[in-house]
Amino acid sequence: MDSRNFTYMFYGFAAAWLILALYVLSLVARERRLRRELDSVKRMVEDRETKK
């Protein structure tokens, strides 16, 4: 087999892993943002309940 094929295969796998890593990092960032927003909503509800 030609060594160029291995080079292309390496670049293909590297690109796939890079895309996967970026996707996972974006999911982690989204989850953190949602968790902060949920905590904020919980605090708002607790504040409203204590004012009643």
CYANA upper distance limits for C-alpha pairs under 8 A (distance plus 0.5 A):
  1 MET  CA      5 ASN  CA      7.76
  2 ASP  CA      6 PHE  CA      7.85
  3 SER  CA      7 THR  CA      6.98
  4 ARG  CA      8 TYR  CA      6.74
  5 ASN  CA      9 MET  CA      6.54
  6 PHE  CA     10 PHE  CA      6.49
  7 THR  CA     11 TYR  CA      6.78
  8 TYR  CA     12 GLY  CA      6.56
  9 MET  CA     13 PHE  CA      6.68
 10 PHE  CA     14 ALA  CA      6.51
 11 TYR  CA     15 ALA  CA      6.52
 12 GLY  CA     16 ALA  CA      6.67
 13 PHE  CA     17 TRP  CA      6.64
 14 ALA  CA     18 LEU  CA      6.58
 15 ALA  CA     19 ILE  CA      6.61
 16 ALA  CA     20 LEU  CA      6.64
 17 TRP  CA     21 ALA  CA      6.52
 18 LEU  CA     22 LEU  CA      6.67
 19 ILE  CA     23 TYR  CA      6.65
 20 LEU  CA     24 VAL  CA      6.71
 21 ALA  CA     25 LEU  CA      6.65
 22 LEU  CA     26 SER  CA      6.63
 23 TYR  CA     27 LEU  CA      6.79
 24 VAL  CA     28 VAL  CA      6.76
 25 LEU  CA     29 ALA  CA      6.72
 26 SER  CA     30 ARG  CA      6.64
 27 LEU  CA     31 GLU  CA      6.60
 28 VAL  CA     32 ARG  CA      6.75
 29 ALA  CA     33 ARG  CA      6.73
 30 ARG  CA     34 LEU  CA      6.62
 31 GLU  CA     35 ARG  CA      6.55
 32 ARG  CA     36 ARG  CA      6.74
 33 ARG  CA     37 GLU  CA      6.74
 34 LEU  CA     38 LEU  CA      6.52
 35 ARG  CA     39 ASP  CA      6.65
 36 ARG  CA     40 SER  CA      6.70
 37 GLU  CA     41 VAL  CA      6.76
 38 LEU  CA     42 LYS  CA      6.64
 39 ASP  CA     43 ARG  CA      6.71
 40 SER  CA     44 MET  CA      6.74
 41 VAL  CA     45 VAL  CA      6.71
 42 LYS  CA     46 GLU  CA      6.66
 43 ARG  CA     47 ASP  CA      6.56
 44 MET  CA     48 ARG  CA      6.72
 45 VAL  CA     49 GLU  CA      6.68
 46 GLU  CA     50 THR  CA      6.73
 47 ASP  CA     51 LYS  CA      6.83
 48 ARG  CA     52 LYS  CA      7.15
